[in-house]
Amino acid sequence: MSFITERISRRRDLQGLLFVSPFLVGFVLFFAGPMGFAAVISLFDWPVLSTPTFVGTDNFTRMLSDDLFWKSLGITTLYTVISVPLGMAAGLGLAILLNQKIRGLALFRTLYYIPAVVTGVSLAVLWWMMYNTEYGIINGFLKLVGLPAVPWLTHTAWVLPALIIMSLWQVGAGIVIYLAGLQGIPTELYDAASIDGANGPAKFRHITIPMLSPVLLFSFVLGVIGSFQSFTNALVMTNGGPSQASLFFVLYIYRNAWNYNQMGYAAALSWALFVVILIFVIIIFRATSSRVFYSGSSVKGGI
C-alpha cells in the first residue's frame, strides 16, 4: 500500500514539474542564464570583436574612479526619488476620484488607462514632439498664455524635470491596482468611522492608507525597480544630453556595451545596478515593516 502511495506521489510531483517547466525553462534561458553569463564576463576585458582577457575585479574597481558611473547613478537616483512618489500620489488621487459613484465612470476609467498602453519608442517620439521648442504643443500653450518657450530637452536644468513629468503619463497602470485595493476595503469601516464623527481626511489617514498599505508597498517597490531601469525615453529623446544631464544608468550600460565595445565593463555595471536596486528594496522593506497592514493577519509586513 505504501508503494502505491509513493508511486502516486511521485507521479503528482512529475505532473507538477511538467506544468511549471515552461516557466523554469524561460527563467533559466532569459533570466538566470544571462545573469550568470554577465557575472562571468564582468571579470574580463572583452572588446566584443576581440578575444576576452581575464582582468579579475578590475572592472568593479574601475567604477570607483569613473565619473560617469557616479553621475549616471546620481541622475537615476534623483529621477527615482522624485518620479516614483509623484506618480504614486497622482495615481492614488485619480483612483480615489474614479472610485466614486458618478455617471460615465467606466468611460473615465478607460480614458485614464489608455495612455498606459502606449509605451516604448512611440511614446518617446510623441513626447519629443510635444516638448519641441519651436512647434511643440506644450510650448505652444505657454505662448498662448504669455509665457516664454521652455527648452525642455535642450537645457540641463529642464531635461530631468521634463522626463519626470513624462513619467506621469503612465499612472493609468497604477490606477487599476489602487482601484482594486480601494474596492477591497470593507465599507463597514467607513460607516463606523462616520458614526464616531470622523471626517474625510481622518478616514483617509486612519482607514484608507493603512488598509491600502500592502498595495502601496507593492507599487512603490515596482516603481523603484522600474525607474532605475529607465532607458528608452532618454535614449530616443535626448541620448543622455544635454551635457550628460539625462544619462540614466542603463543608458550608460548600453553605451559601454554597444558604443564603446566594452562588454565586460558593461556587465560589471549591470551587476552594480542589480546590487543598488537590491539595497533600495531591502531598505524599503525594512523601513515599512511596521507600517504595512495585512487584513486578516496579525503579522505585519517587512523582511
Backbone bond lengths (Angstrom), bond angles and torsions (degrees), N, CA, C in turn:
res aa  C-N    CA-C-N  psi(-1)  N-CA   C-N-CA  omega(-1)  CA-C   N-CA-C  phi
1 M - - - 1.462 - - 1.529 110.55 -
2 S 1.320 116.67 -42.27 1.462 120.67 178.36 1.521 110.73 -64.63
3 F 1.342 116.10 -33.01 1.460 120.17 178.34 1.532 110.32 -63.76
4 I 1.341 116.25 -42.56 1.466 121.11 179.99 1.531 110.07 -65.74
5 T 1.334 115.41 -42.38 1.472 119.61 179.27 1.521 110.98 -62.69
6 E 1.326 116.15 -42.69 1.457 120.35 179.27 1.522 111.26 -64.69
7 R 1.320 116.44 -37.24 1.462 120.92 179.86 1.528 110.82 -67.23
8 I 1.344 115.93 -41.72 1.466 120.17 178.02 1.521 110.61 -64.45
9 S 1.347 116.47 -41.73 1.453 120.77 179.17 1.523 111.31 -62.79
10 R 1.334 116.13 -42.03 1.463 119.67 179.35 1.527 110.82 -65.60
11 R 1.319 115.82 -37.33 1.466 120.12 179.13 1.525 110.75 -64.89
12 R 1.327 116.00 -40.53 1.465 119.78 177.76 1.525 111.45 -65.67
13 D 1.325 116.44 -37.21 1.461 119.80 177.26 1.520 111.16 -62.74
14 L 1.330 115.43 -42.65 1.466 119.63 179.02 1.521 111.26 -65.07
15 Q 1.328 115.66 -38.79 1.463 119.39 177.67 1.532 110.71 -64.38
16 G 1.317 115.64 -40.86 1.459 119.36 177.73 1.519 111.83 -62.52
17 L 1.326 116.46 -44.21 1.462 120.21 177.80 1.519 111.72 -63.15
18 L 1.331 115.92 -35.30 1.465 119.89 178.75 1.520 110.77 -64.64
19 F 1.337 116.80 -40.81 1.459 120.51 -178.57 1.532 112.09 -70.05
20 V 1.333 117.94 -34.78 1.464 120.43 -178.82 1.521 111.97 -91.20
21 S 1.334 118.14 -3.54 1.459 120.81 -176.92 1.530 113.39 -60.24
22 P 1.351 120.77 -37.45 1.472 118.06 176.74 1.525 112.60 -58.58
23 F 1.337 115.92 -41.75 1.466 118.74 177.73 1.518 111.15 -65.99
24 L 1.345 116.84 -44.09 1.458 119.81 -178.51 1.523 111.52 -62.41
25 V 1.326 116.59 -42.25 1.463 120.39 179.08 1.526 109.89 -64.72
26 G 1.334 116.40 -44.95 1.461 119.69 178.79 1.515 112.15 -63.48
27 F 1.342 116.46 -39.17 1.466 120.06 179.56 1.524 111.02 -64.18
28 V 1.323 116.97 -43.06 1.464 120.51 -179.03 1.524 110.76 -68.31
29 L 1.344 116.95 -42.67 1.466 120.74 -174.93 1.530 112.45 -74.38
30 F 1.328 117.12 -38.14 1.458 119.84 -169.90 1.525 114.22 -110.22
31 F 1.354 118.42 -9.64 1.461 120.26 -179.30 1.531 111.26 -125.58
32 A 1.324 116.18 -69.27 1.462 119.78 -176.11 1.529 111.67 -62.95
33 G 1.337 116.19 -42.66 1.467 120.01 -179.84 1.518 112.70 -61.18
34 P 1.340 118.87 -54.33 1.468 119.85 178.14 1.531 113.60 -61.28
35 M 1.341 116.96 -35.74 1.465 118.84 178.14 1.529 110.94 -65.15
36 G 1.314 116.04 -42.06 1.460 119.56 177.55 1.520 111.83 -64.89
37 F 1.334 116.41 -41.24 1.460 120.37 179.29 1.520 110.63 -65.05
38 A 1.354 116.14 -39.95 1.466 119.90 177.80 1.523 111.09 -63.94
39 A 1.339 116.61 -37.34 1.462 119.87 178.26 1.523 110.83 -63.55
40 V 1.321 116.67 -36.52 1.470 120.44 -179.42 1.523 110.81 -71.29
41 I 1.351 116.58 -50.17 1.466 118.36 -175.10 1.531 112.02 -73.39
42 S 1.340 117.83 -13.51 1.466 119.09 175.45 1.520 111.49 -67.72
43 L 1.332 116.66 -14.49 1.468 121.32 178.49 1.520 112.20 -93.61
44 F 1.355 116.06 6.89 1.462 120.60 -176.97 1.523 110.21 -124.14
45 D 1.308 115.00 153.66 1.457 122.16 166.54 1.517 106.13 -94.38
46 W 1.328 115.85 104.90 1.462 120.44 -171.89 1.524 109.95 -122.95
47 P 1.330 118.82 101.48 1.466 121.78 177.96 1.528 113.53 -77.56
48 V 1.304 118.44 22.01 1.465 127.04 176.12 1.530 111.90 70.28
49 L 1.314 118.00 -61.22 1.458 121.07 -176.47 1.522 112.46 -89.01
50 S 1.322 117.58 -0.35 1.466 121.26 179.61 1.524 109.68 -119.60
51 T 1.300 115.65 172.87 1.462 120.72 -179.20 1.525 110.01 -72.23
52 P 1.326 118.07 130.89 1.471 120.56 179.61 1.519 111.51 -67.86
53 T 1.324 115.74 146.70 1.459 122.42 179.54 1.520 108.91 -120.60
54 F 1.313 116.96 129.53 1.465 120.87 -178.96 1.531 110.17 -69.60
55 V 1.343 115.78 127.18 1.466 120.75 -179.33 1.525 111.40 -126.60
56 G 1.323 118.33 4.24 1.462 121.12 178.99 1.516 112.19 67.77
57 T 1.306 116.00 -127.90 1.467 121.16 -177.69 1.525 112.82 -96.13
58 D 1.329 117.45 16.61 1.467 120.30 -177.66 1.527 112.20 -60.55
59 N 1.342 116.77 -36.35 1.460 119.63 -179.88 1.532 111.64 -63.94
60 F 1.321 116.53 -33.27 1.465 119.95 -179.71 1.527 111.12 -77.63
61 T 1.314 116.93 -39.92 1.464 119.25 177.66 1.528 111.50 -69.30
62 R 1.314 116.28 -26.85 1.461 120.61 178.40 1.531 111.30 -62.84
63 M 1.331 116.23 -31.81 1.469 119.91 -178.83 1.523 111.83 -59.86
64 L 1.316 116.90 -35.01 1.460 120.85 -175.15 1.523 112.18 -62.04
65 S 1.319 117.26 -27.70 1.466 121.00 -179.74 1.525 112.25 -108.94
66 D 1.334 116.68 10.26 1.463 121.75 -179.04 1.530 108.83 -92.66
67 D 1.319 116.87 108.97 1.464 120.82 -177.75 1.526 111.86 -63.33
68 L 1.332 116.64 -38.09 1.464 119.81 -179.26 1.532 111.68 -69.26
69 F 1.317 116.96 -29.00 1.467 120.16 175.05 1.523 110.07 -61.42
70 W 1.324 116.31 -50.00 1.463 120.24 -178.96 1.522 111.62 -68.65
71 K 1.327 116.45 -36.98 1.461 119.31 -179.60 1.522 110.94 -66.86
72 S 1.330 117.43 -46.64 1.462 120.95 179.85 1.522 110.90 -64.87
73 L 1.326 117.32 -37.08 1.460 120.63 177.33 1.522 110.77 -66.07
74 G 1.333 116.70 -40.96 1.462 119.98 178.60 1.518 112.48 -65.91
75 I 1.336 116.70 -42.41 1.468 120.77 179.02 1.528 110.33 -63.00
76 T 1.320 116.72 -44.64 1.462 120.41 -179.35 1.522 111.58 -65.83
77 T 1.333 116.33 -39.75 1.469 119.81 178.41 1.518 111.13 -64.63
78 L 1.340 116.85 -43.75 1.466 120.79 178.24 1.521 110.77 -62.24
79 Y 1.309 116.24 -42.88 1.471 121.27 177.52 1.525 110.69 -59.90
80 T 1.323 116.77 -41.69 1.457 121.55 -179.82 1.517 111.84 -67.52
81 V 1.329 115.93 -46.02 1.468 120.95 -176.91 1.526 111.46 -61.44
82 I 1.333 117.65 -32.65 1.464 120.37 -178.19 1.524 111.82 -91.46
83 S 1.320 117.00 -47.87 1.470 120.21 -171.16 1.523 113.33 -71.08
84 V 1.329 118.10 -37.35 1.473 119.65 -176.36 1.532 111.85 -67.67
85 P 1.358 120.00 -53.63 1.472 118.01 176.81 1.525 113.25 -61.24
86 L 1.342 117.13 -36.79 1.456 120.38 179.73 1.529 110.45 -64.75
87 G 1.326 116.65 -43.30 1.457 120.63 178.28 1.514 112.35 -65.74
88 M 1.333 116.44 -38.27 1.463 119.78 177.94 1.520 111.38 -66.15
89 A 1.327 116.99 -42.01 1.464 120.55 179.49 1.531 110.74 -63.59
90 A 1.335 115.94 -44.14 1.466 119.50 179.16 1.525 111.21 -64.87
91 G 1.324 116.56 -43.70 1.458 119.98 179.78 1.512 112.92 -64.23
92 L 1.338 116.57 -42.39 1.466 120.16 179.85 1.524 110.94 -67.44
93 G 1.329 116.85 -41.21 1.453 119.83 178.82 1.522 112.17 -61.28
94 L 1.336 116.38 -45.20 1.464 119.95 178.24 1.521 111.32 -66.81
95 A 1.335 117.19 -36.50 1.460 120.13 179.16 1.526 111.11 -63.93
96 I 1.327 116.75 -39.03 1.474 120.27 177.70 1.521 110.24 -64.26
97 L 1.337 116.99 -40.80 1.460 120.21 177.55 1.524 111.32 -65.57
98 L 1.323 116.57 -39.97 1.459 120.70 -178.75 1.521 112.73 -78.95
99 N 1.310 116.75 -3.40 1.462 120.87 177.02 1.530 112.01 -93.07
100 Q 1.333 115.61 -0.09 1.470 119.93 179.54 1.527 110.12 -83.15
101 K 1.305 115.62 159.65 1.466 121.00 179.13 1.528 109.05 -90.52
102 I 1.335 115.16 93.39 1.449 121.73 179.13 1.524 109.60 -131.87
103 R 1.312 116.36 162.65 1.458 120.43 179.55 1.531 110.13 -72.03
104 G 1.325 115.43 143.94 1.458 120.94 178.50 1.511 113.65 72.13
105 L 1.333 116.90 24.41 1.463 120.38 -175.72 1.526 111.75 -62.30
106 A 1.331 116.52 -42.07 1.468 120.00 -179.75 1.522 111.13 -61.12
107 L 1.330 117.07 -37.78 1.465 121.13 178.55 1.523 111.08 -65.27
108 F 1.334 116.50 -45.40 1.461 120.09 179.46 1.532 111.16 -61.93
109 R 1.329 116.92 -41.69 1.460 120.23 179.46 1.518 110.58 -62.38
110 T 1.308 116.81 -40.34 1.469 121.00 179.15 1.526 110.90 -65.47
111 L 1.323 116.36 -44.36 1.465 120.76 -178.26 1.526 111.71 -62.81
112 Y 1.329 117.02 -38.19 1.462 119.72 179.92 1.531 112.05 -74.29
113 Y 1.324 116.27 -25.09 1.470 118.50 -178.03 1.529 112.24 -86.12
114 I 1.325 117.77 -30.84 1.465 121.17 -174.87 1.528 113.37 -52.90
115 P 1.360 119.86 -43.80 1.478 118.16 179.75 1.520 114.07 -57.78
116 A 1.335 117.79 -27.72 1.459 120.08 -179.33 1.522 111.80 -69.08
117 V 1.329 117.17 -17.07 1.458 120.89 -179.68 1.525 110.65 -76.49
118 V 1.347 116.30 -29.97 1.463 120.95 -179.34 1.522 108.80 -80.87
119 T 1.307 117.00 114.05 1.465 120.97 -176.38 1.529 110.62 -135.86
120 G 1.322 114.99 176.99 1.455 121.23 171.36 1.512 114.25 73.53
121 V 1.327 115.07 -147.36 1.460 122.27 -173.96 1.522 111.52 -63.91
122 S 1.335 116.79 -38.90 1.469 119.44 -178.87 1.521 111.17 -60.48
123 L 1.316 117.33 -40.51 1.466 121.06 178.28 1.522 110.80 -66.35
124 A 1.327 116.65 -42.20 1.465 120.55 179.94 1.523 111.12 -63.45
125 V 1.327 117.61 -41.71 1.462 120.83 178.36 1.528 110.56 -65.36
126 L 1.323 116.72 -40.16 1.463 121.09 178.69 1.529 110.99 -59.07
127 W 1.329 116.31 -48.50 1.464 119.71 -179.09 1.526 111.95 -72.35
128 W 1.306 117.53 -30.29 1.470 120.02 175.14 1.520 110.22 -61.01
129 M 1.333 116.67 -41.05 1.461 120.75 177.69 1.532 110.87 -68.69
130 M 1.329 117.40 -38.07 1.466 120.64 179.37 1.526 111.55 -67.26
131 Y 1.340 116.62 -32.88 1.463 121.24 -178.53 1.529 113.10 -86.40
132 N 1.317 117.47 -5.43 1.461 119.93 -176.22 1.528 110.94 -55.55
133 T 1.326 115.46 133.49 1.460 120.13 -174.60 1.526 112.83 -65.62
134 E 1.336 117.55 -35.04 1.458 121.07 -173.62 1.531 112.90 -87.98
135 Y 1.344 117.01 -49.63 1.464 119.20 -173.95 1.529 113.27 -123.53
136 G 1.328 118.38 12.69 1.453 120.83 178.97 1.522 112.26 -69.25
137 I 1.323 116.49 145.69 1.459 120.99 -176.50 1.531 111.97 -66.67
138 I 1.345 117.03 -30.42 1.466 119.48 -179.25 1.516 111.12 -68.33
139 N 1.337 116.87 -47.48 1.459 119.66 177.15 1.522 111.32 -68.50
140 G 1.334 117.45 -29.63 1.459 120.60 174.85 1.515 111.54 -62.14
141 F 1.320 116.28 -40.18 1.467 120.23 177.61 1.522 110.60 -68.11
142 L 1.335 117.18 -39.60 1.460 120.19 178.47 1.524 111.41 -61.67
143 K 1.332 116.52 -38.60 1.462 120.13 178.80 1.522 111.12 -66.85
144 L 1.325 117.07 -35.03 1.464 121.08 179.41 1.518 111.85 -62.38
145 V 1.329 116.48 -34.03 1.474 119.88 -178.67 1.520 111.51 -95.97
146 G 1.345 116.56 10.77 1.453 120.51 174.36 1.512 115.76 85.74
147 L 1.322 118.00 15.46 1.463 121.16 179.59 1.527 110.04 -101.25
148 P 1.334 117.25 150.83 1.468 119.36 179.83 1.520 111.55 -72.66
149 A 1.322 115.29 157.03 1.461 120.57 177.57 1.523 110.27 -67.19
150 V 1.311 115.71 145.39 1.460 121.69 -178.42 1.527 109.29 -107.15
151 P 1.326 118.66 129.22 1.475 120.93 177.59 1.537 110.92 -78.71
152 W 1.302 115.67 72.13 1.467 121.33 -170.82 1.526 113.03 -53.26
153 L 1.312 117.32 -48.52 1.461 120.71 -171.76 1.525 113.34 -106.91
154 T 1.316 117.42 4.07 1.473 120.24 -176.76 1.521 112.99 -119.56
155 H 1.316 117.37 5.80 1.464 120.75 179.12 1.529 108.31 -126.31
156 T 1.318 116.21 136.80 1.465 120.34 -175.41 1.518 113.02 -62.78
157 A 1.337 117.46 -27.79 1.460 120.29 -177.67 1.529 112.69 -80.45
158 W 1.342 117.00 -18.04 1.458 120.20 -173.49 1.522 113.59 -109.00
159 V 1.320 118.41 -19.22 1.460 119.47 -170.77 1.524 112.26 -66.61
160 L 1.325 118.62 -42.42 1.467 120.16 -179.77 1.532 111.43 -69.27
161 P 1.362 119.56 -44.53 1.465 118.15 173.41 1.518 113.15 -57.68
162 A 1.342 117.26 -35.41 1.466 120.33 178.48 1.524 110.99 -63.29
163 L 1.320 117.22 -42.67 1.465 120.82 179.42 1.527 111.29 -70.06
164 I 1.324 117.19 -32.44 1.462 120.49 177.05 1.529 110.52 -67.60
165 I 1.344 116.35 -44.26 1.463 120.35 176.45 1.521 110.19 -60.48
166 M 1.302 116.25 -40.64 1.463 120.90 179.70 1.525 111.64 -62.09
167 S 1.338 117.51 -33.39 1.459 120.82 -178.76 1.524 112.31 -63.57
168 L 1.347 117.07 -23.15 1.463 120.66 179.51 1.518 112.06 -70.68
169 W 1.327 116.42 -14.04 1.466 120.83 179.84 1.523 111.33 -59.39
170 Q 1.318 117.60 -28.28 1.465 121.00 -172.93 1.523 113.21 -105.00
171 V 1.328 117.51 25.24 1.462 119.46 177.81 1.519 111.65 -69.12
172 G 1.338 117.64 -14.16 1.456 120.91 -179.15 1.518 113.19 -58.18
173 A 1.334 117.02 -36.09 1.465 119.87 178.35 1.516 111.11 -64.22
174 G 1.334 117.47 -38.73 1.454 120.86 177.47 1.510 112.57 -70.64
175 I 1.335 116.36 -31.63 1.461 119.90 179.75 1.522 110.78 -58.92
176 V 1.325 117.25 -40.72 1.461 121.23 179.98 1.524 110.90 -60.13
177 I 1.329 116.65 -42.67 1.469 121.06 -179.83 1.524 110.61 -67.42
178 Y 1.338 116.13 -44.18 1.470 119.51 179.75 1.526 111.50 -64.60
179 L 1.327 117.05 -38.24 1.460 120.29 177.98 1.524 111.29 -61.68
180 A 1.329 115.91 -42.73 1.468 119.38 177.83 1.517 110.94 -61.76
181 G 1.341 116.64 -40.36 1.457 120.05 178.38 1.513 112.53 -67.65
182 L 1.334 117.04 -41.44 1.462 120.79 179.78 1.521 111.88 -64.56
183 Q 1.317 116.30 -38.81 1.460 119.83 -179.25 1.517 112.33 -75.44
184 G 1.324 116.57 -11.72 1.460 120.11 176.30 1.520 113.61 -90.17
185 I 1.333 117.66 -3.89 1.470 121.05 178.30 1.525 109.00 -81.27
186 P 1.326 119.13 125.22 1.471 121.30 -179.22 1.527 111.34 -59.94
187 T 1.322 116.51 131.06 1.469 120.70 179.20 1.524 111.77 -67.46
188 E 1.347 115.97 -20.40 1.467 119.04 179.51 1.526 111.50 -61.42
189 L 1.311 116.70 -30.45 1.462 119.79 179.85 1.531 110.71 -65.73
190 Y 1.316 116.24 -42.81 1.462 119.72 178.25 1.526 111.06 -67.64
191 D 1.327 116.70 -38.34 1.465 120.12 178.63 1.527 110.81 -62.80
192 A 1.323 115.57 -43.87 1.464 119.58 179.04 1.522 111.22 -64.26
193 A 1.347 115.98 -38.51 1.462 119.47 178.84 1.523 110.98 -66.59
194 S 1.321 117.13 -36.25 1.469 120.64 178.15 1.524 111.01 -64.89
195 I 1.320 115.80 -39.77 1.461 119.93 178.18 1.525 110.31 -62.94
196 D 1.334 116.46 -36.27 1.468 120.90 179.36 1.520 112.66 -77.95
197 G 1.337 116.92 -3.11 1.460 120.50 176.87 1.509 114.98 91.11
198 A 1.336 118.34 15.13 1.459 120.96 -179.70 1.530 110.67 -74.04
199 N 1.329 117.03 139.25 1.464 120.85 177.02 1.528 110.26 -92.69
200 G 1.342 116.16 -175.09 1.460 120.58 -176.93 1.519 114.83 -58.99
201 P 1.342 118.32 -52.64 1.475 119.43 178.71 1.524 113.41 -59.30
202 A 1.328 117.71 -36.41 1.468 120.62 179.02 1.522 110.58 -66.99
203 K 1.331 116.80 -40.45 1.471 120.19 177.54 1.523 110.35 -63.77
204 F 1.338 115.74 -41.24 1.463 119.80 -179.65 1.523 110.95 -63.52
205 R 1.334 116.39 -41.95 1.458 120.57 -176.25 1.520 112.83 -73.95
206 H 1.334 116.88 -41.24 1.465 120.07 -171.56 1.531 114.17 -99.69
207 I 1.329 117.21 -11.89 1.473 119.38 179.79 1.528 111.32 -121.06
208 T 1.338 115.78 -57.10 1.466 119.19 -173.91 1.521 112.22 -62.48
209 I 1.339 116.94 -51.95 1.462 119.98 -177.30 1.532 112.26 -63.13
210 P 1.362 119.87 -49.02 1.472 118.30 179.07 1.534 113.18 -61.81
211 M 1.327 117.35 -41.85 1.458 120.05 -178.99 1.531 111.70 -71.20
212 L 1.325 115.77 -25.36 1.464 120.19 -178.94 1.530 112.26 -95.58
213 S 1.322 117.19 0.48 1.465 120.98 -174.45 1.531 114.37 -58.48
214 P 1.354 120.83 -38.26 1.472 118.01 176.78 1.526 112.47 -63.15
215 V 1.343 116.44 -38.17 1.459 120.50 178.46 1.522 110.57 -67.23
216 L 1.330 116.60 -40.84 1.461 120.46 178.29 1.526 111.43 -63.83
217 L 1.329 116.58 -41.10 1.463 120.49 177.83 1.515 110.62 -63.07
218 F 1.330 116.37 -44.60 1.470 121.38 178.79 1.522 110.90 -58.89
219 S 1.332 116.50 -48.00 1.460 120.79 -179.36 1.525 111.53 -65.62
220 F 1.328 116.31 -37.81 1.465 120.39 -179.07 1.527 111.14 -65.40
221 V 1.319 116.16 -45.36 1.466 120.06 -179.76 1.527 110.67 -63.77
222 L 1.328 116.71 -47.29 1.464 119.57 179.19 1.527 110.97 -63.83
223 G 1.340 116.76 -36.95 1.452 119.93 178.88 1.515 112.41 -64.59
224 V 1.324 116.78 -42.17 1.469 120.84 178.36 1.521 110.71 -64.02
225 I 1.324 116.50 -45.68 1.465 119.90 179.59 1.523 110.67 -61.88
226 G 1.332 116.73 -45.03 1.456 120.31 -178.80 1.515 113.34 -66.57
227 S 1.328 117.42 -40.76 1.463 120.13 -177.34 1.527 111.87 -69.67
228 F 1.325 117.60 -33.02 1.462 119.76 176.53 1.531 111.53 -68.27
229 Q 1.329 116.37 -18.92 1.463 120.23 179.24 1.527 112.15 -101.99
230 S 1.331 117.86 15.99 1.460 121.62 178.78 1.525 109.71 -60.24
231 F 1.327 115.26 134.30 1.462 118.74 -173.79 1.526 112.58 -150.25
232 T 1.326 116.66 -54.40 1.461 121.21 -169.74 1.518 112.65 -60.10
233 N 1.326 117.33 -46.42 1.465 120.49 -175.64 1.526 111.48 -60.64
234 A 1.329 116.30 -45.50 1.464 119.85 -179.06 1.528 110.84 -68.35
235 L 1.325 117.40 -37.39 1.464 120.16 -179.24 1.520 111.08 -65.95
236 V 1.316 117.04 -47.76 1.463 121.21 -175.03 1.523 111.86 -75.52
237 M 1.325 117.56 -41.66 1.460 120.91 -171.29 1.527 113.74 -85.78
238 T 1.328 117.80 -36.62 1.465 119.68 -173.93 1.524 113.44 -132.43
239 N 1.309 117.73 -16.76 1.470 122.41 -174.51 1.527 111.40 53.84
240 G 1.335 115.40 36.09 1.452 120.32 177.96 1.509 115.00 89.17
241 G 1.315 118.08 -9.51 1.450 121.48 -177.13 1.515 111.99 -89.86
242 P 1.327 116.36 -175.87 1.483 125.59 -7.33 1.531 111.63 -79.76
243 S 1.300 115.84 144.80 1.472 122.75 -179.95 1.523 111.85 53.86
244 Q 1.340 116.64 41.10 1.473 124.02 177.41 1.530 112.43 63.51
245 A 1.333 118.37 19.56 1.467 120.95 -176.70 1.518 112.89 -72.36
246 S 1.330 117.95 -17.25 1.458 121.26 177.26 1.527 111.21 -122.41
247 L 1.321 115.76 31.69 1.466 121.12 179.58 1.527 108.93 -79.55
248 F 1.318 116.47 88.36 1.453 120.48 176.95 1.529 110.05 -70.27
249 F 1.311 115.22 159.34 1.458 120.47 -173.36 1.532 111.58 -62.38
250 V 1.318 117.17 -43.97 1.470 119.46 -179.30 1.519 110.60 -67.02
251 L 1.323 117.66 -33.63 1.461 120.45 175.65 1.520 110.40 -64.53
252 Y 1.329 117.19 -37.17 1.467 120.22 176.88 1.530 110.60 -66.96
253 I 1.323 116.46 -37.92 1.468 119.64 174.73 1.520 110.08 -61.30
254 Y 1.311 116.63 -44.97 1.473 121.83 179.59 1.530 111.15 -59.54
255 R 1.317 116.32 -43.76 1.464 119.56 -179.72 1.518 111.73 -61.77
256 N 1.330 116.43 -44.77 1.458 119.38 -179.50 1.517 111.65 -64.51
257 A 1.316 116.67 -35.44 1.463 119.69 -176.98 1.524 112.27 -75.82
258 W 1.346 117.05 -46.11 1.459 119.99 -168.78 1.521 114.06 -112.54
259 N 1.311 118.87 -21.28 1.464 120.08 176.44 1.523 111.77 -93.20
260 Y 1.346 115.94 -42.15 1.462 120.45 -178.13 1.525 112.64 -98.46
261 N 1.341 117.00 -5.76 1.477 122.55 179.97 1.534 112.45 56.54
262 Q 1.323 116.31 37.36 1.458 121.50 176.94 1.531 108.75 -110.09
263 M 1.321 114.87 72.41 1.452 120.67 -173.24 1.524 112.16 -65.56
264 G 1.308 117.94 -34.64 1.461 120.42 178.97 1.513 111.86 -64.82
265 Y 1.329 116.32 -43.90 1.461 120.11 179.25 1.533 110.54 -68.47
266 A 1.323 117.01 -36.60 1.459 120.80 177.47 1.529 110.71 -63.19
267 A 1.341 116.42 -39.21 1.457 119.69 177.35 1.524 111.37 -65.41
268 A 1.329 116.60 -39.17 1.463 120.09 177.10 1.523 110.83 -64.43
269 L 1.330 116.85 -39.54 1.459 120.88 176.70 1.534 110.78 -63.61
270 S 1.324 116.51 -37.44 1.463 120.44 178.61 1.522 111.18 -62.89
271 W 1.318 116.22 -41.90 1.465 119.01 177.69 1.527 111.42 -69.84
272 A 1.320 116.98 -32.59 1.466 119.71 175.12 1.528 110.18 -64.05
273 L 1.331 116.54 -39.72 1.468 120.64 177.07 1.522 110.62 -63.48
274 F 1.324 117.00 -41.28 1.465 121.11 177.93 1.527 110.72 -59.49
275 V 1.318 116.18 -43.51 1.466 120.38 -179.47 1.525 110.54 -66.58
276 V 1.332 117.26 -41.70 1.468 120.91 179.50 1.525 110.55 -61.67
277 I 1.323 117.02 -46.47 1.468 120.72 179.22 1.520 110.03 -62.82
278 L 1.323 117.01 -42.40 1.464 121.01 179.63 1.527 110.74 -60.76
279 I 1.322 117.13 -42.26 1.469 120.73 178.96 1.526 110.58 -62.86
280 F 1.326 116.90 -44.36 1.462 120.75 179.32 1.523 111.19 -62.12
281 V 1.328 116.84 -42.85 1.464 120.33 -179.06 1.530 110.49 -65.00
282 I 1.323 117.11 -42.55 1.471 120.30 178.34 1.524 110.51 -62.38
283 I 1.339 117.07 -43.11 1.464 120.64 178.09 1.527 110.55 -60.60
284 I 1.331 116.61 -41.84 1.471 120.26 -179.73 1.521 110.45 -62.39
285 F 1.328 117.53 -45.84 1.454 120.31 -179.35 1.527 111.39 -65.98
286 R 1.313 116.38 -40.61 1.459 119.52 178.84 1.534 111.16 -64.29
287 A 1.326 115.74 -42.62 1.461 119.83 -176.95 1.522 112.89 -70.80
288 T 1.330 117.18 -25.28 1.463 120.53 -176.60 1.521 112.80 -106.41
289 S 1.321 117.84 7.28 1.469 120.26 -174.33 1.521 112.83 -61.00
290 S 1.316 118.28 -29.69 1.465 121.03 -178.94 1.519 112.52 -101.85
291 R 1.338 116.52 6.88 1.463 119.77 -175.76 1.516 113.48 -118.88
292 V 1.305 117.43 -0.51 1.463 121.01 -179.29 1.512 109.22 -103.56
293 F 1.319 116.24 124.42 1.464 122.10 -177.35 1.518 109.23 -108.32
294 Y 1.345 116.11 124.84 1.456 121.53 176.19 1.515 108.59 -105.27
295 S 1.318 116.40 118.23 1.463 121.63 -176.44 1.518 110.66 -60.76
296 G 1.338 115.81 134.64 1.455 120.88 178.08 1.501 114.23 82.36
297 S 1.333 117.10 8.45 1.463 120.59 -178.44 1.522 108.64 -138.03
298 S 1.298 116.32 142.03 1.460 121.03 177.47 1.525 111.79 -90.43
299 V 1.352 115.60 -3.95 1.459 120.73 -179.55 1.502 108.96 -92.08
300 K 1.309 118.13 128.41 1.453 122.53 179.67 1.515 110.11 -90.42
301 G 1.341 113.67 161.52 1.443 119.51 -173.88 1.511 113.20 -73.03
302 G 1.337 113.46 176.21 1.459 120.54 178.55 1.499 111.30 120.14
303 I 1.331 115.44 170.26 1.465 120.65 178.05 1.522 108.69 -130.43
